Amino acid sequence: MKGKKILVTGGTGQVARPVAEALAGENEVWCLGRFGTPGVERELRERSITTWRWDMDDTSEYALKGLPEDFTHVIHSAVRRGEDGDFNAASEVNSVAAGRLMTHCRSAESFLYVSTGAVYARQTLDHQYTESDPVDGVADWLPAYPVGKIATEGAVRAFAQVLGLPTTIARLNIAYGPGGYGGVPMLYFKRMLAGEPIPVPRTGQNWASLLYTDDLVQQVPRLWEAAATPATLVNWGGDESVGITDCVRHIEELTGVQAHLVPSDVTRETYQFDPTLRRALTGPCQVTWRDGIRRTLQALYPDHVTS
C-alpha cells in the first residue's frame, strides 16, 4: 500500500503496532491510544507515525473532536478487555467507541474491526471453527471479554450498513511474534521460566491457529480489500492447527526449560479455525508455527534458545 492515510487503534499492542510500523514507510499512519507505557509514543513517532490521544472510556460525542476525518483505511484493534468483570461496561465502552470511530471515518475506503475467536460456543477441543458456527460469549478465563466483543460486532455490523462503510470483521486467533510481549506462547514461556503451573485440559489439549506477525501484517491489506456492506466476517488465524500442549513441548525442546503442566477444569481456552475462507481472501501463510516460535524466542529470549 502506498499513499494512503491510515488510522490504527491499539497501535501499541501485539496486533496493530507491527501493522502501523510496516505501513508507515509509504503511507501516512496515525495511531490512537492512551500511550500509558513510558516511551512508546516516542518510539512510534520515531517511525514517522502520528500519535493522537484517545481514551475508549470516553464515549461522549467529543471523544474524537479534532481528529482528521479523511482517513482512507482504518484498523480498529483497541479493546476494553473487561478484567474488572463489568459486563455492561465492556459492552458499552467497546460498542460505543466502535460506533463513534466508524461515524467519524465514514468516508473511508475500508474499515477493519479486530474481533476474537473467543466468541464461539465451545465445542470439542479439536473442533475446527467456521464463520457460521454458533457464538455464546462464554470464557471462564476472562468472562467479560467475549461478551464485549459480541456486542461490538453487532454495533460494527449496524454502522457498516447505516453508514455504507465497507467493513471486515476479523475474528482473530492467537497472534504472536517478536514484537511486543510475543503473544500467548511467550506468556507460557514466562510461566515456565518462573516455575509456575500451566493449566491444561484433563484429557486432550486445547488447539489453536497461531498467526505469526509477518503473516498478520501481510494479510491486513487483503482484509481491507475484502471489506463490504453488509460486513465481511472472517476467521483470522494461521493455516496450521496447533495443539497448545504441543506448542509448550516445542518450547521445552528449543530452550531446555521444563514446563509444569497441571490438569485443570479451567484453562485458557483456545480455538482452531477452518482457514478456507481466510486463505481465499488473503492467500496462504508463509511462516510455519514451529519456525515462528523459534524466531520469536530468538528475538525475545536469545540466551535461552539452546537448539
Buried (B, 14 or more C-beta within 10 A) or exposed (E): BEEBBBBBBBBBBBBBBBBBBBBBEEBBBBBBBEBEEEEBBEBBEEBEBBBBEBEBEBBEEEBBEEBBEEBBBBBBBBBBEBEEEBBEBBBBBBBBBBBBBBBBBBEBBBBBBBBBBBBBEBEEBEBBBEBEBEBEBBBEEBBBBBBBBBBBBEBBBBBBEEBEBBBBBBBBBBBBBBBBEBBBBBBBBEBBEEEEEBBBBEEEBBBBBBBBBBBBBBBBBBBBBBBEBEBBBBBBBBBBBBBBBBBBBBBBEBBEBEBEBEEEEEBBBBBBBBBEBBEEBBEEBEBBBBEBBBBBBEBBBEEBBEE
